Each structure stands twice: as structure tokens, then as C-alpha cells.
């Protein structure tokens, strides 16, 4: 059974999630001083993360989690301003939902994120000496670990080198329905991925203004 780990200090929200998310094994954090340690012990398939928490906020814990794991993370927060959403994505979140949230939208986002995380191709692809396999991009002894979302994005580019990939094609391929996508989600994921890839000298993803992106 799919395990979902809830990092939320509002008992009412935890209860709402427990009632709504039937069909999943739900685990809620016990000690807000040791969130990462509990997540490592439980090894969940997906994490629901609040921003405002006791001791350390959700941004801190997401950064800590991303040092060791690529487990998909969805933020649930009452902060609906763009700055917090962009910050969450830059820290390593895969999606962001504002409170109060629609249970149906949350379920759709969880299911879509689980599908794209655990059902993508592991086949090896190459471009200019770089090798993409699963969620790893390597060149010689250099390696970078990608989140499942980043790996799917990069795989899409590797499959169509020197061809412009439209934004709506990427959204349809990765998130399956524009209905549930925030406008800046794709842009933030691309920016985060470029920054990560730059570390090993991969700087081949160009922007085609107003259209999409190209690997060249």
C-alpha cells in the first residue's frame, strides 16, 4: 500500500486528510524536532508538507530531505503568495496546494505525482557524452541525482534533441491535466533543474521565448 507521510501540526487538517485519503497508508509526524529522521524510518512514497511548523519550518525540512532523498513532496499551506510557492519549489517541492484545499484536487495531484514518480522509463539515453539513466545524469565520474519530475523533464528533451518542445506538451506529459497546474510550476522546475545540471557542466537547455524549450 502506498505510504503518505504528513508533516502538519494542525490536528484538524490531519483529521481531514485521514478521512479524505482512504486507500493510502497515512503516517503523521510525532516529533517536530526530528522530521527527517522519522521520514527516513518510515520511507514513505510521498510527503505532504506544511510551511509553518514548530521549531523548524517546512522549507528547512524540505532542504534536509533533499540532501538524501528524492521522495515527492507536496506543500499544503495557507500562504498563497507567489513568493512562498516559488521558494517551496526551489527548495525541492514537487507541487504546492493552498489551504483551504479541495480534496478532489489534492487526490488528483497526489495520484498524478505518484504516477510520474514511479512509472517512468529507466532506458539509457545519451546527449553530447552525458548519459541519462533512471534519475541519474552522468558524464565520466561526474553525477547528479534528479527528482522524478526533473528526470521526466530531461528525458523528454533527450528524446527530442534540437527540437523545440512546447510548454503545453511538457505540461500534458508530466502533469496530465492543465486543470491542476499553477502557472509557474513548469518554469520553476526547469530553472531548478538547470541550476542542478550546471554543476556537472550540462548547459544545453535553451528557452524558445513564448513557445517552450529546446535541447541543443
C-alpha positions as CSV (number, residue, x, y, z in Angstrom):
1,X,0.0,0.0,0.0
2,X,1.2,3.5,-0.9
3,X,2.6,5.3,2.2
4,X,1.9,9.0,2.6
5,X,3.8,10.9,5.4
6,X,2.0,14.0,6.8
7,X,4.1,16.9,8.2
8,X,1.3,19.0,9.7
9,X,0.8,20.4,13.2
10,X,-2.9,21.3,12.9
11,X,-4.9,18.3,14.2
12,X,-8.0,19.4,12.2
13,X,-6.1,19.2,8.9
14,X,-4.5,15.9,9.9
15,X,-8.0,14.5,10.6
16,X,-9.3,15.9,7.3
17,X,-6.5,14.2,5.4
18,X,-7.1,10.9,7.3
19,X,-10.8,10.9,6.3
20,X,-10.2,12.0,2.7
21,X,-7.2,9.9,1.7
22,X,-8.6,6.4,2.0
23,X,-6.7,3.8,0.2
24,X,-3.3,5.1,1.4
25,X,-1.3,4.2,4.5
26,X,-1.1,7.5,6.3
27,X,1.7,8.3,8.8
28,X,1.8,11.6,10.7
29,X,4.9,13.1,12.2
30,X,5.2,12.6,16.0
31,X,8.2,14.8,16.9
32,X,8.6,18.0,15.0
33,X,12.3,18.2,16.1
34,X,13.1,15.1,14.1
35,X,11.0,15.2,11.0
36,X,13.7,14.0,8.6
37,X,14.7,11.1,10.9
38,X,11.0,9.9,11.1
39,X,10.7,10.1,7.3
40,X,13.8,8.0,6.8
41,X,12.4,5.4,9.2
42,X,9.0,5.2,7.5
43,X,10.4,5.5,3.9
44,X,7.1,6.9,2.5
45,X,6.2,7.1,-1.2
46,X,5.0,10.7,-0.9
47,X,5.2,13.6,1.7
48,X,2.6,16.3,2.5
49,X,4.4,19.2,4.0
50,X,3.2,22.4,5.8
51,X,5.3,25.5,5.9
52,X,4.5,26.8,9.4
53,X,5.7,24.2,11.9
54,X,7.0,24.0,15.4
55,X,10.8,24.5,15.8
56,X,11.7,24.4,12.1
57,X,9.6,25.3,9.1
58,X,8.7,23.2,6.0
59,X,11.4,24.9,3.9
60,X,14.1,23.8,6.3
61,X,12.8,20.2,6.4
62,X,12.4,20.0,2.6
63,X,16.0,21.1,2.2
64,X,17.1,18.5,4.7
65,X,15.1,15.7,3.0
66,X,16.5,16.7,-0.4
67,X,20.1,16.1,0.8
68,X,19.4,12.4,0.9
69,X,16.2,11.6,-0.9
70,X,14.1,12.4,-4.0
71,X,10.8,11.4,-2.4
72,X,8.0,13.5,-3.9
73,X,6.8,16.4,-1.7
74,X,3.6,18.4,-2.0
75,X,3.3,21.5,0.1
76,X,0.0,22.3,1.9
77,X,0.0,25.8,3.1
78,X,-2.3,28.7,3.9
79,X,0.3,31.1,2.4
80,X,-1.0,31.7,-1.1
81,X,1.5,34.3,-2.2
82,X,3.8,33.6,-5.2
83,X,7.0,34.1,-3.2
84,X,6.3,31.2,-0.8
85,X,5.2,29.0,-3.7
86,X,8.4,29.7,-5.7
87,X,10.5,29.3,-2.6
88,X,8.9,25.9,-1.9
89,X,9.6,24.7,-5.4
90,X,13.2,26.0,-5.3
91,X,13.8,24.1,-2.1
92,X,12.8,20.9,-3.8
93,X,9.0,20.6,-3.6
94,X,7.2,19.0,-6.5
95,X,3.8,20.8,-6.1
96,X,2.1,23.3,-3.9
97,X,-1.6,23.5,-2.8
98,X,-3.1,26.3,-0.8
99,X,-5.4,25.9,2.2
100,X,-8.3,25.5,2.3
101,X,-7.9,22.9,-0.4
102,X,-10.3,20.8,-2.5
103,X,-10.0,17.1,-1.5
104,X,-10.6,16.2,-5.2
105,X,-7.8,18.4,-6.4
106,X,-5.4,17.1,-3.7
107,X,-6.2,13.5,-4.7
108,X,-5.7,14.3,-8.3
109,X,-2.3,15.9,-7.6
110,X,-1.2,13.0,-5.4
111,X,-2.2,10.4,-8.0
112,X,-0.5,12.3,-10.9
113,X,2.7,12.8,-8.9
114,X,2.8,9.1,-7.8
115,X,2.3,8.0,-11.4
116,X,5.1,10.2,-12.8
117,X,7.4,9.3,-10.0
118,X,7.2,5.6,-10.1
119,X,6.2,4.7,-13.6
120,X,8.8,6.3,-15.9
121,X,11.3,4.7,-18.2
122,X,14.7,3.7,-17.0
123,X,16.1,3.3,-20.5
124,X,19.5,4.8,-21.1
125,X,19.7,8.0,-23.3
126,X,22.7,10.0,-24.3
127,X,23.5,13.6,-25.4
128,X,26.9,15.1,-26.0
129,X,28.6,12.5,-23.8
130,X,26.1,12.8,-21.0
131,X,24.2,9.7,-20.0
132,X,20.7,9.8,-18.6
133,X,19.5,6.6,-16.9
134,X,16.6,6.5,-14.4
135,X,17.0,9.5,-12.2
136,X,20.8,9.9,-12.7
137,X,22.7,12.1,-15.2
138,X,26.3,11.2,-15.5
139,X,29.4,12.1,-17.6
140,X,32.5,10.2,-16.7
141,X,32.9,10.3,-12.9
142,X,30.5,13.3,-12.6
143,X,27.0,12.5,-11.5
144,X,23.8,14.4,-10.5
145,X,20.7,12.9,-8.9
146,X,17.4,14.2,-10.2
147,X,14.0,14.2,-8.7
148,X,11.5,12.1,-10.7
149,X,9.9,15.2,-12.1
150,X,13.3,16.6,-13.2
151,X,14.2,13.2,-14.7
152,X,11.0,13.1,-16.8
153,X,11.6,16.7,-18.0
154,X,15.1,15.9,-19.0
155,X,14.1,12.6,-20.6
156,X,11.6,14.4,-22.8
157,X,14.4,16.7,-24.0
158,X,16.8,13.8,-24.6
159,X,14.1,12.1,-26.7
160,X,13.8,15.2,-28.9
161,X,17.2,16.8,-29.3
162,X,17.4,20.0,-31.4
163,X,13.6,20.2,-31.5
164,X,11.5,22.8,-29.6
165,X,9.2,21.2,-27.0
166,X,6.2,23.4,-26.4
167,X,5.2,24.2,-22.8
168,X,1.8,22.7,-23.2
169,X,3.3,19.4,-24.4
170,X,5.5,19.3,-21.3
171,X,2.6,20.1,-19.0
172,X,0.4,17.4,-20.7
173,X,3.2,14.8,-20.5
174,X,4.2,15.5,-16.9
175,X,1.1,16.7,-15.1
176,X,-1.5,15.1,-17.4
177,X,-4.1,17.9,-16.9
178,X,-3.6,21.7,-17.1
179,X,-6.6,22.0,-14.8
180,X,-4.5,21.4,-11.7
181,X,-1.3,23.2,-12.7
182,X,-0.1,26.5,-11.2
183,X,1.2,28.9,-14.0
184,X,4.8,29.0,-12.7
185,X,5.3,25.3,-11.8
186,X,6.9,24.3,-15.1
187,X,9.2,27.4,-15.2
188,X,10.3,26.8,-11.6
189,X,11.1,23.1,-12.3
190,X,13.1,24.0,-15.4
191,X,15.1,26.7,-13.5
192,X,15.8,24.3,-10.6
193,X,16.9,21.6,-13.0
194,X,19.2,23.9,-15.0
195,X,20.9,25.0,-11.8
196,X,21.4,21.4,-10.7
197,X,22.7,20.3,-14.1
198,X,25.1,23.3,-14.3
199,X,27.2,21.7,-11.5
200,X,28.4,19.0,-13.9
201,X,28.7,21.3,-16.9
202,X,25.4,20.5,-18.6
203,X,24.1,23.8,-20.1
204,X,22.2,22.7,-23.2
205,X,18.6,23.6,-22.3
206,X,17.6,26.7,-24.2
207,X,14.4,28.8,-23.9
208,X,12.3,29.5,-27.0
209,X,10.6,32.6,-25.9
210,X,6.8,32.3,-25.8
211,X,6.9,28.7,-27.0
212,X,8.9,26.3,-24.9
213,X,12.3,24.8,-24.5
214,X,15.0,23.1,-26.7
215,X,17.9,20.8,-26.0
216,X,20.7,21.9,-28.4
